[in-house]
Amino acid sequence: MSDSNEPTSAGAVTAGTTTTDATSTTASAGAAAPDRIRLLDLRETPLSADEVLTAIADRRAGGFCLFVGAVRDHDEGRSVTELGYEAHPLALRELRAVAEEVVAAHPVCGLAAVHRTGDLAVGEAAVVVGVSAPHRDAAFAAARMLIDELKARVPLWKHQRFTGGDAEWVGAEG
């Protein structure tokens, strides 16, 4: 797994060198959260499901669960033309808190979550989360908790633009 989780220039956390030999220090259910949290990021560049799958790879995992959320072409009966995401300066810190809670609640081997910021077109990936675990039930439960808590707690605001020029902010109420 990694020697350490180090912030990148964008403030993201990425795992260091991954090893897959028998002496690997990749996380087990009892390992510290930082060893199981492999990738957390908020970025303006396109997201990659492959990057997330690579980050959560673990020899002890029997189940991998990946969720990709994309920009849809409608919302509440209105046609969406594009949207933009903005993140609060502390959004990555809250994403880390969510990730730590998920690994504390479930036997996670590897966890990753990446969310877009900036302008996105219809069809583009807005969020990719992934979890590996010893068994599928744990992977599904942990991934569900991860995406649900990310959406509920991480301060990201969506600016939807609609056909006809109307626009609205979502998630900026509180």
PyMOL commands that set and color helices and strands:
alter all, ss='L'
color gray80, all
select helices_A, chain A and resi 33-36+49-56+91-105+136-153
alter helices_A, ss='H'
color red, helices_A
select strands_A, chain A and resi 5-7+13-15+37-43+63-70+74-75+78-87+110-116+118-121+125-133+156-162+167-170
alter strands_A, ss='S'
color yellow, strands_A
deselect
rebuild
show_as cartoon
